[in-house]
Amino acid sequence: MLLRTFYDEKLAQASYMVGCEKTRQAVIIDPMRNINPYVQEAEKKNMKIVGALETHIHADLVSGTRELAHHLGATIYLSDEGGEKWAYHNLEKFEHKLLKNMDQFEIGSLIFEVLHTPGHSPESISFLLTDSGQADEPIGIFTGDFLLFGGIGRPDILEESGGDVTAEEGAKALYKSVERMKQQEDYLQVWPTHGAGSACGKAGGDVPSSTIGYEKRFNWAFQFETEENFVQAILAEQPEIPPYFALMKAVNQNGAQFLECLPQPDLLTETANLEGLVATEHQVIDTRHAQSFSEGHLKGTINIPFNESFPHWMGWIMDYEKPLYLLADPFDMEGILITLRSIGIDEIAGYLDVHKVLEETSELDSYMNVTPEQAKNIMDTEDAAVIDVRGKNEYEEGHIEGAINLMIGTLKDRLQEVPDKKLIVHCQAGQRSAIAVSVLKANGFHNLVNMEGGYTKWQEDVEEI
């Protein structure tokens, strides 16, 4: 048996290749939309990808299951649990198998057994894997977004995204799935789809491997003896859900466009035209580092740096219905396009070389970064308001006295709550607040500063004095 893990740091997303060395056949579990890494690994290992397995209808990314079927003729294996509301659509053109609880199928000497594990979503399934060439019992289980390392999938996403399954219903189903998982053998390896940082789970750890036995002993979600206590705990203090999750559910249920059908964005050369686009409320995203953006940028643009958090904040802040233009280093564009298309941002109207734009723009905008001590001085000497753009849970754990909590992802829809004063904007460490400052400036708020180091630095430098 061959097992390879593929991990996308930007989405905290794991996918897996499992191959039978005897027949040289392989399948991919929960593939990303960009299938090139799987194709390259299969060629390297002299394997043929014959199947794509999906644990559930993903909400945080565009699945690559149909992309594999389209390009390689792979059979796709999908859940047939959860009822008609959660059935996959438009499968006629693909070789596919719909799976129920306790179904089995074989790929060479590999045996996959299906377990229905609802709660994160009604159709969620897990795959027990047995290598019959070596053993007559399973080696491990692919748990999708149901069971994470040290954490558990969220049951509230469907309700918050406009679905017809309440968070409480999902939590009760999740409790039953956990109880079922407690009956599995301790030695089973656990292979989830998400790691730390994913909005799909609660308290997942950044750990590359685990076992059922370890999770039974140390995963907080396994420590409850009653459904009532579990439901209360799992629903408490869940962070905000990105608005694009509902869209991703629909895209994956119905099928996304194939990447080969998507238009390539045009490289624009006239900076003056871009200034006109900003003036007419098109979305223009500057992908540079926050420090560079603060020192000089085209007025009206929003700064979302191309780093590990890029897809998360693009999904939160972008309006999928409006034309999008990018300011970027041309050498980054291939990676940027892969990342944007992983969350279904397929239509990019155009992009410009950000260095050329800065050179040709006569008057650049900027903003000031201040230390916590300088921020405190502004609060003491000026009529200023503190805007805390962290999540509600973070804010409630501790905040600057009098700070107004406007979570960064919702900021553009809550501008009426921003006071007409000098603004001191901060988050936990400084990255989110830099994005928030750009959102505020793009919407006409210019009397502001960004507090570097965020609340963490404030506690160290101000509160301890």
Secondary structure, DSSP 8 states (H G I E B T S, - for coil): -EEEEEEETTTTEEEEEEEETTTTEEEEES-BS--HHHHHHHHHTT-EEEEEE-SS--SSS-B-HHHHHHHH--EEEEE--S-GGG-----TTS-EEEE-TT-EEEETTEEEEEEE--SSSTT-EEEEEEETTT-SS--EEEEETTEETTEEE-SSHHHHTT-SS-HHHHHHHHHHHHHHHTTS-TT-EEEESB-TT-TTEES----S-EEHHHHHHH-GGG--SSHHHHHHHHHTT-----THHHHHHHHHHH----GGGS---EE---HHHHHHHHHTT-EEEE-S-HHHHHHSB-TT-EE--SSTTHHHHHHHH--TTS-EEEEE-GGGHHHHHHHHHHTT-----EEEEHHHHHHH-SS-B--EEE-HHHHHHHHHHS-EEEEE-S-HHHHHH---TT-EE--GGGGGG-GGGS-SSEEEEE-SSSHHHHHHHHHHHHTT--SEEEETTHHHHHIIIIIT-
